Amino acid sequence: MCHILCHISDMREITMRQLRDTRQIERWLESGETLRLRKRNRPLAQITPIDKPKSEEKHWPDFEARLKKIFGNRVLNVVDEYIEDRNRW
């Protein structure tokens, strides 16, 4: 019975060749998915994500303060300049 049920799983399966796509694998692991590695259609290994500590939160920079530091109180009329440039041609 296990022979039939072994293929029914909600776990994502990848092949050895798919290990080259590290960005996709990283996204799956960061989203909490466990991956099963297969070689020649045989299960070889299981890759499980490490739980991040809850105190490890991303700190976003203060973009508004950075913008004010660079440009001050100037108002940039980018749209108006774009329309002017477009009318030149």
Secondary structure, DSSP 8 states (H G I E B T S, - for coil): -HHHHTT--SSEEEETGGGG-HHHHHHHHHTT--EEEEETTEEEEEE------TT-------HHHHHHHHHTT----HHHHHHHHHHH-
